[in-house]
Amino acid sequence: MTQKIIPRGKRVLVKRDEAKGGVSEHGIVTPDSVEKEQKAYGTVVAAGPDIKDVKVGDRCIYGAYAGEDIEQEEKGKKVEYKLLDDEDVIAFIK
């Protein structure tokens, strides 16, 4: 059974985008771990009661080292979340 995470105050729960290794425009191979640290994108899955301008499903950019890492298993697969203060969210992607 998966537990539900409910942010308090001015916090946002973001589901991290999955990191995918690849090849840069200069032909440099980047592993998953490098991509994960460089890109901090995700989708809001829950917001605290004091957040007014954020909706579930909004895409956002946040500081790569901000917030608390949370891992949960869903349908037999590990899913990574970030619990962020509203100030850690740099921008929303519309």
N, C-alpha and C positions, 0 to 999 in steps of 0.2 A: 504494500500500500504506500503510495506517495504522499508525503506530508505537504500541506499547503503553507507557503511562506507568505506572511502578511507584513509588509513594511510599516513602520510606525513613523509618525511625524513627517518630516520633509525628506523621506527616503524613497528611492525608486529601485525596484527589482528588475534587472535587465538580463535577458537571455543572450549570452555571448554568441556572436556569429562563429560558425565553425571555421577554424583555421585550415587553410589548404596550402600545402607547399606548392611551389611552382618555379618558374624561370623568369627572372627579371628581364627588362628590355635589353640589358647588356649581356644576357646569357648566363647570369649567376643563378645557380640552383639554390632555392631557399627552402629549408625544412619547415615543417609545421610549427615548431617551437619559435622560430624567428618571426614567422607571420603573426602568430598569436601575440607576441610582445609588441610588435610595431603597430598593429591595427587594433583599435579599441572601438568596435562597432557592435551594436546589438539592438534588440527589440524590447521595449517595455512590456513586461508581463504583469506588473502590479505597481501601484503607487500608494504612498501613505496618504492619510486623510488631509494633511496640510498642503498637499500639492494640488494646485488648481488648473494649471495649464498643460498638463500631461495626460494623455489617454493611453490605455492599453493598446498595443499595436504600433505606437509611434516608434520610429527608428531614431537612434541617437549615436553620437560620438562622445566618448568619455575618456578621461585620463587612463592610460594603460595600467598604471600602478595604483589607481584610486580604488577605494571601496574594499569590500570583503568578498573573497571568493567563496562560492557555495557550490557544491556538487551534489546532484541528486540522480538517482537511477530512475529512468522512466522507460517503461516497455523494454527492460533489459539492456538499455543503453545509458551510458553516463552523459548527463547534460550539465553544462557549466553555466552558472549565473554569477552576476555581480550585484551586490547590494550597495548602492551608491547614495551619498548625500546629494541633494538637489544641486549643490554647488559644484559637484564633480562632473556633472553633465555639461559638456562644452557646447554642444549644438544639437538640434533636431534636424533630421533629414525629411523633408516633405516632398 
